[in-house]
Amino acid sequence: MAEKKSPASGWPIVQGDFHTGDAQSCVAVITMGSHLDEQGICDAGAAIAGSCKTENLGLEKIIANVISNPNIRFALCCGTEVKGHLSGQSFIALHEGGVSGGKIVGAQGAIPFIENLSDEAISRFQEQVEIVNIMESEDMSTIKAKIDELKARDPGAFGAEPMVVEVKEAAGGAAEVAVAGANPQFLEIEERLNAIEKRIEFVDAEIAQRVGRKIGRDIGILYGLVAGLIVFMMLLVLLPKLLGYL
C-alpha cells in the first residue's frame, strides 16, 4: 500500500470554487472553464476538484492547495479552455517552464503573472505532481476512468512535508484584477491594448466614411444610368412619330 502523509492543518488551506474528497487521494482534478459534477468527481476518488478561470490567482490557489498536501501526485486537467485567459495552457506551461520575471514561461494567456508563489514553491509543485492532460473532455465516464487509472499508479506521498504558502486576495472580491494590476508588465500590456482598441475604432470610422462615399458615388452612377435609359426609351418611342411628321 502506498505511503501516505497528513496534509497541512486545515487543508485545503486556500478557499475557492472547488469540492474536496479523500485528502489521501493522489489525484487533483482541474476542470478549467467547465462546471462539471465536481462533487461526483471527488466521490469517484479525487482529493479535490474545481474550475480555474484565471491564469494568475486561480493557478496560485491550485498550486498552494496541491503542495500543502503531499499525497497529491497527479493534476488531471480536463474541461474546456478559458478563452483569453487560457488558464489550462498557462497551468501546463508553468509546470513545464516555471516562472521568469514574475511571468509564466511560455504562457499564452492575457495576464500570466505570478505574485504569491516563490521559486521554491513552484519547484515543489513541478517535482511533486505529474500533469495529466485530457483538456476539452467533459465526459464524466472518461474523467472517472482516468482517476481510477492514476490511483492505480499511486507512487505514495511526496518525500517532503506539506509546504504552506499564503495567497493574498484583494478586498472586495477583485483579487484577480488587483494581482494583475499590481504588475508593471500588466499595466504596459493594458496600455498597449487600449492603444490598439483606439486605433481599431479610428480605422473602423475611416472605413465607414470610405464605404459611405463609395456607396454615394455608386448610387449617383446608378441614377445616371437609369435616367439615361429612360431618355433612350423615350427616344425610341417618339422617334418614329417625329419622322412621320417630316
TORKOL-4160 file (C-alpha; in steps of 0.2 Angstrom, whole numbers, padded with zeros to 4 digits, m for minus):
246
<pt num="1" X="0000" Y="0000" Z="0000"/>
<pt num="2" X="0006" Y="0017" Z="m0005"/>
<pt num="3" X="0013" Y="0028" Z="0010"/>
<pt num="4" X="0003" Y="0042" Z="0015"/>
<pt num="5" X="0005" Y="0058" Z="0025"/>
<pt num="6" X="m0006" Y="0071" Z="0034"/>
<pt num="7" X="m0009" Y="0087" Z="0024"/>
<pt num="8" X="m0007" Y="0104" Z="0031"/>
<pt num="9" X="m0018" Y="0108" Z="0045"/>
<pt num="10" X="m0035" Y="0114" Z="0039"/>
<pt num="11" X="m0032" Y="0108" Z="0021"/>
<pt num="12" X="m0037" Y="0114" Z="0009"/>
<pt num="13" X="m0028" Y="0130" Z="0015"/>
<pt num="14" X="m0034" Y="0141" Z="0002"/>
<pt num="15" X="m0053" Y="0143" Z="m0001"/>
<pt num="16" X="m0060" Y="0144" Z="m0019"/>
<pt num="17" X="m0073" Y="0137" Z="m0031"/>
<pt num="18" X="m0070" Y="0118" Z="m0028"/>
<pt num="19" X="m0075" Y="0102" Z="m0019"/>
<pt num="20" X="m0065" Y="0091" Z="m0008"/>
<pt num="21" X="m0064" Y="0072" Z="m0006"/>
<pt num="22" X="m0052" Y="0060" Z="0001"/>
<pt num="23" X="m0037" Y="0070" Z="0007"/>
<pt num="24" X="m0026" Y="0054" Z="0005"/>
<pt num="25" X="m0030" Y="0053" Z="m0014"/>
<pt num="26" X="m0016" Y="0055" Z="m0026"/>
<pt num="27" X="m0027" Y="0065" Z="m0039"/>
<pt num="28" X="m0032" Y="0083" Z="m0040"/>
<pt num="29" X="m0044" Y="0087" Z="m0054"/>
<pt num="30" X="m0045" Y="0104" Z="m0063"/>
<pt num="31" X="m0060" Y="0107" Z="m0074"/>
<pt num="32" X="m0053" Y="0124" Z="m0081"/>
<pt num="33" X="m0068" Y="0133" Z="m0088"/>
<pt num="34" X="m0081" Y="0120" Z="m0086"/>
<pt num="35" X="m0093" Y="0117" Z="m0071"/>
<pt num="36" X="m0095" Y="0099" Z="m0070"/>
<pt num="37" X="m0101" Y="0087" Z="m0056"/>
<pt num="38" X="m0086" Y="0091" Z="m0045"/>
<pt num="39" X="m0093" Y="0083" Z="m0030"/>
<pt num="40" X="m0096" Y="0067" Z="m0041"/>
<pt num="41" X="m0078" Y="0068" Z="m0047"/>
<pt num="42" X="m0072" Y="0069" Z="m0028"/>
<pt num="43" X="m0084" Y="0054" Z="m0024"/>
<pt num="44" X="m0075" Y="0045" Z="m0039"/>
<pt num="45" X="m0059" Y="0046" Z="m0029"/>
<pt num="46" X="m0051" Y="0064" Z="m0032"/>
<pt num="47" X="m0044" Y="0073" Z="m0017"/>
<pt num="48" X="m0050" Y="0090" Z="m0024"/>
<pt num="49" X="m0059" Y="0095" Z="m0040"/>
<pt num="50" X="m0064" Y="0113" Z="m0046"/>
<pt num="51" X="m0063" Y="0125" Z="m0060"/>
<pt num="52" X="m0049" Y="0138" Z="m0064"/>
<pt num="53" X="m0054" Y="0153" Z="m0075"/>
<pt num="54" X="m0038" Y="0164" Z="m0072"/>
<pt num="55" X="m0020" Y="0161" Z="m0076"/>
<pt num="56" X="m0014" Y="0171" Z="m0061"/>
<pt num="57" X="m0023" Y="0169" Z="m0044"/>
<pt num="58" X="m0033" Y="0154" Z="m0050"/>
<pt num="59" X="m0017" Y="0144" Z="m0053"/>
<pt num="60" X="m0009" Y="0151" Z="m0037"/>
<pt num="61" X="m0024" Y="0144" Z="m0027"/>
<pt num="62" X="m0022" Y="0127" Z="m0035"/>
<pt num="63" X="m0004" Y="0125" Z="m0033"/>
<pt num="64" X="m0005" Y="0131" Z="m0014"/>
<pt num="65" X="m0018" Y="0118" Z="m0011"/>
<pt num="66" X="m0008" Y="0104" Z="m0020"/>
<pt num="67" X="0009" Y="0107" Z="m0012"/>
<pt num="68" X="0001" Y="0108" Z="0005"/>
<pt num="69" X="m0005" Y="0090" Z="0003"/>
<pt num="70" X="0010" Y="0078" Z="m0001"/>
<pt num="71" X="m0002" Y="0064" Z="m0006"/>
<pt num="72" X="m0007" Y="0073" Z="m0022"/>
<pt num="73" X="0004" Y="0067" Z="m0036"/>
<pt num="74" X="m0006" Y="0070" Z="m0051"/>
<pt num="75" X="m0015" Y="0085" Z="m0058"/>
<pt num="76" X="m0028" Y="0080" Z="m0070"/>
<pt num="77" X="m0033" Y="0094" Z="m0082"/>
<pt num="78" X="m0050" Y="0092" Z="m0091"/>
<pt num="79" X="m0065" Y="0103" Z="m0096"/>
<pt num="80" X="m0064" Y="0117" Z="m0109"/>
<pt num="81" X="m0051" Y="0130" Z="m0111"/>
<pt num="82" X="m0055" Y="0148" Z="m0105"/>
<pt num="83" X="m0055" Y="0160" Z="m0119"/>
<pt num="84" X="m0042" Y="0174" Z="m0117"/>
<pt num="85" X="m0035" Y="0168" Z="m0101"/>
<pt num="86" X="m0030" Y="0151" Z="m0107"/>
<pt num="87" X="m0028" Y="0145" Z="m0089"/>
<pt num="88" X="m0026" Y="0127" Z="m0095"/>
<pt num="89" X="m0012" Y="0131" Z="m0107"/>
<pt num="90" X="m0004" Y="0143" Z="m0094"/>
<pt num="91" X="m0005" Y="0129" Z="m0080"/>
<pt num="92" X="0004" Y="0116" Z="m0091"/>
<pt num="93" X="0017" Y="0129" Z="m0096"/>
<pt num="94" X="0020" Y="0134" Z="m0078"/>
<pt num="95" X="0023" Y="0116" Z="m0074"/>
<pt num="96" X="0035" Y="0114" Z="m0089"/>
<pt num="97" X="0044" Y="0130" Z="m0088"/>
<pt num="98" X="0041" Y="0139" Z="m0072"/>
<pt num="99" X="0041" Y="0157" Z="m0070"/>
<pt num="100" X="0054" Y="0171" Z="m0075"/>
<pt num="101" X="0052" Y="0189" Z="m0070"/>
<pt num="102" X="0035" Y="0185" Z="m0062"/>
<pt num="103" X="0028" Y="0179" Z="m0079"/>
<pt num="104" X="0024" Y="0161" Z="m0083"/>
<pt num="105" X="0037" Y="0155" Z="m0096"/>
<pt num="106" X="0028" Y="0150" Z="m0112"/>
<pt num="107" X="0011" Y="0155" Z="m0106"/>
<pt num="108" X="m0001" Y="0162" Z="m0119"/>
<pt num="109" X="m0014" Y="0169" Z="m0108"/>
<pt num="110" X="m0018" Y="0188" Z="m0106"/>
<pt num="111" X="m0011" Y="0190" Z="m0089"/>
<pt num="112" X="0000" Y="0175" Z="m0084"/>
<pt num="113" X="0009" Y="0184" Z="m0069"/>
<pt num="114" X="0013" Y="0175" Z="m0053"/>
<pt num="115" X="0013" Y="0186" Z="m0037"/>
<pt num="116" X="0011" Y="0174" Z="m0022"/>
<pt num="117" X="0022" Y="0159" Z="m0026"/>
<pt num="118" X="0041" Y="0158" Z="m0023"/>
<pt num="119" X="0053" Y="0149" Z="m0034"/>
<pt num="120" X="0054" Y="0136" Z="m0020"/>
<pt num="121" X="0035" Y="0134" Z="m0021"/>
<pt num="122" X="0035" Y="0132" Z="m0040"/>
<pt num="123" X="0049" Y="0120" Z="m0039"/>
<pt num="124" X="0040" Y="0109" Z="m0026"/>
<pt num="125" X="0024" Y="0109" Z="m0037"/>
<pt num="126" X="0034" Y="0104" Z="m0053"/>
<pt num="127" X="0043" Y="0090" Z="m0043"/>
<pt num="128" X="0028" Y="0084" Z="m0033"/>
<pt num="129" X="0015" Y="0081" Z="m0047"/>
<pt num="130" X="0013" Y="0075" Z="m0064"/>
<pt num="131" X="0002" Y="0084" Z="m0076"/>
<pt num="132" X="m0011" Y="0073" Z="m0085"/>
<pt num="133" X="m0019" Y="0082" Z="m0099"/>
<pt num="134" X="m0036" Y="0077" Z="m0106"/>
<pt num="135" X="m0042" Y="0095" Z="m0109"/>
<pt num="136" X="m0058" Y="0098" Z="m0119"/>
<pt num="137" X="m0065" Y="0082" Z="m0112"/>
<pt num="138" X="m0081" Y="0085" Z="m0101"/>
<pt num="139" X="m0086" Y="0067" Z="m0101"/>
<pt num="140" X="m0088" Y="0061" Z="m0083"/>
<pt num="141" X="m0085" Y="0042" Z="m0088"/>
<pt num="142" X="m0068" Y="0047" Z="m0096"/>
<pt num="143" X="m0063" Y="0058" Z="m0081"/>
<pt num="144" X="m0068" Y="0044" Z="m0068"/>
<pt num="145" X="m0059" Y="0031" Z="m0078"/>
<pt num="146" X="m0043" Y="0042" Z="m0079"/>
<pt num="147" X="m0044" Y="0044" Z="m0060"/>
<pt num="148" X="m0045" Y="0025" Z="m0057"/>
<pt num="149" X="m0030" Y="0024" Z="m0069"/>
<pt num="150" X="m0020" Y="0037" Z="m0059"/>
<pt num="151" X="m0025" Y="0029" Z="m0042"/>
<pt num="152" X="m0018" Y="0013" Z="m0048"/>
<pt num="153" X="m0001" Y="0021" Z="m0052"/>
<pt num="154" X="m0001" Y="0030" Z="m0035"/>
<pt num="155" X="0018" Y="0032" Z="m0030"/>
<pt num="156" X="0014" Y="0037" Z="m0012"/>
<pt num="157" X="0016" Y="0053" Z="m0003"/>
<pt num="158" X="0029" Y="0065" Z="m0009"/>
<pt num="159" X="0045" Y="0064" Z="0001"/>
<pt num="160" X="0044" Y="0081" Z="0010"/>
<pt num="161" X="0032" Y="0088" Z="0022"/>
<pt num="162" X="0017" Y="0099" Z="0017"/>
<pt num="163" X="0023" Y="0117" Z="0011"/>
<pt num="164" X="0011" Y="0131" Z="0016"/>
<pt num="165" X="0011" Y="0147" Z="0006"/>
<pt num="166" X="0000" Y="0162" Z="0008"/>
<pt num="167" X="m0011" Y="0168" Z="m0007"/>
<pt num="168" X="m0016" Y="0185" Z="m0004"/>
<pt num="169" X="m0033" Y="0192" Z="m0011"/>
<pt num="170" X="m0038" Y="0210" Z="m0013"/>
<pt num="171" X="m0053" Y="0216" Z="m0003"/>
<pt num="172" X="m0070" Y="0217" Z="m0011"/>
<pt num="173" X="m0068" Y="0201" Z="m0022"/>
<pt num="174" X="m0057" Y="0209" Z="m0035"/>
<pt num="175" X="m0042" Y="0198" Z="m0032"/>
<pt num="176" X="m0038" Y="0193" Z="m0050"/>
<pt num="177" X="m0039" Y="0211" Z="m0055"/>
<pt num="178" X="m0028" Y="0218" Z="m0041"/>
<pt num="179" X="m0015" Y="0205" Z="m0043"/>
<pt num="180" X="m0013" Y="0208" Z="m0062"/>
<pt num="181" X="m0015" Y="0227" Z="m0059"/>
<pt num="182" X="0000" Y="0227" Z="m0047"/>
<pt num="183" X="0011" Y="0221" Z="m0060"/>
<pt num="184" X="0020" Y="0234" Z="m0071"/>
<pt num="185" X="0021" Y="0222" Z="m0085"/>
<pt num="186" X="0002" Y="0220" Z="m0085"/>
<pt num="187" X="0000" Y="0239" Z="m0085"/>
<pt num="188" X="0011" Y="0241" Z="m0100"/>
<pt num="189" X="0000" Y="0227" Z="m0109"/>
<pt num="190" X="m0016" Y="0236" Z="m0104"/>
<pt num="191" X="m0009" Y="0252" Z="m0111"/>
<pt num="192" X="m0005" Y="0244" Z="m0127"/>
<pt num="193" X="m0022" Y="0235" Z="m0128"/>
<pt num="194" X="m0030" Y="0252" Z="m0126"/>
<pt num="195" X="m0020" Y="0260" Z="m0139"/>
<pt num="196" X="m0024" Y="0246" Z="m0151"/>
<pt num="197" X="m0043" Y="0247" Z="m0147"/>
<pt num="198" X="m0042" Y="0266" Z="m0151"/>
<pt num="199" X="m0033" Y="0263" Z="m0167"/>
<pt num="200" X="m0046" Y="0250" Z="m0172"/>
<pt num="201" X="m0060" Y="0262" Z="m0168"/>
<pt num="202" X="m0051" Y="0275" Z="m0179"/>
<pt num="203" X="m0049" Y="0263" Z="m0193"/>
<pt num="204" X="m0067" Y="0257" Z="m0192"/>
<pt num="205" X="m0073" Y="0276" Z="m0193"/>
<pt num="206" X="m0062" Y="0279" Z="m0208"/>
<pt num="207" X="m0068" Y="0263" Z="m0217"/>
<pt num="208" X="m0086" Y="0268" Z="m0213"/>
<pt num="209" X="m0083" Y="0285" Z="m0221"/>
<pt num="210" X="m0075" Y="0277" Z="m0237"/>
<pt num="211" X="m0089" Y="0265" Z="m0239"/>
<pt num="212" X="m0101" Y="0279" Z="m0237"/>
<pt num="213" X="m0093" Y="0289" Z="m0250"/>
<pt num="214" X="m0092" Y="0274" Z="m0262"/>
<pt num="215" X="m0110" Y="0270" Z="m0259"/>
<pt num="216" X="m0115" Y="0288" Z="m0263"/>
<pt num="217" X="m0104" Y="0288" Z="m0279"/>
<pt num="218" X="m0111" Y="0271" Z="m0284"/>
<pt num="219" X="m0129" Y="0277" Z="m0281"/>
<pt num="220" X="m0126" Y="0293" Z="m0291"/>
<pt num="221" X="m0119" Y="0282" Z="m0306"/>
<pt num="222" X="m0134" Y="0271" Z="m0305"/>
<pt num="223" X="m0146" Y="0286" Z="m0305"/>
<pt num="224" X="m0137" Y="0292" Z="m0320"/>
<pt num="225" X="m0139" Y="0276" Z="m0329"/>
<pt num="226" X="m0157" Y="0274" Z="m0325"/>
<pt num="227" X="m0160" Y="0292" Z="m0331"/>
<pt num="228" X="m0151" Y="0289" Z="m0347"/>
<pt num="229" X="m0160" Y="0273" Z="m0350"/>
<pt num="230" X="m0177" Y="0282" Z="m0348"/>
<pt num="231" X="m0172" Y="0295" Z="m0361"/>
<pt num="232" X="m0166" Y="0282" Z="m0373"/>
<pt num="233" X="m0183" Y="0273" Z="m0371"/>
<pt num="234" X="m0192" Y="0289" Z="m0374"/>
<pt num="235" X="m0182" Y="0292" Z="m0390"/>
<pt num="236" X="m0186" Y="0275" Z="m0396"/>
<pt num="237" X="m0205" Y="0278" Z="m0394"/>
<pt num="238" X="m0205" Y="0296" Z="m0400"/>
<pt num="239" X="m0193" Y="0295" Z="m0415"/>
<pt num="240" X="m0205" Y="0286" Z="m0427"/>
<pt num="241" X="m0218" Y="0299" Z="m0424"/>
<pt num="242" X="m0206" Y="0313" Z="m0427"/>
<pt num="243" X="m0200" Y="0305" Z="m0443"/>
<pt num="244" X="m0218" Y="0304" Z="m0449"/>
<pt num="245" X="m0221" Y="0322" Z="m0447"/>
<pt num="246" X="m0206" Y="0326" Z="m0458"/>
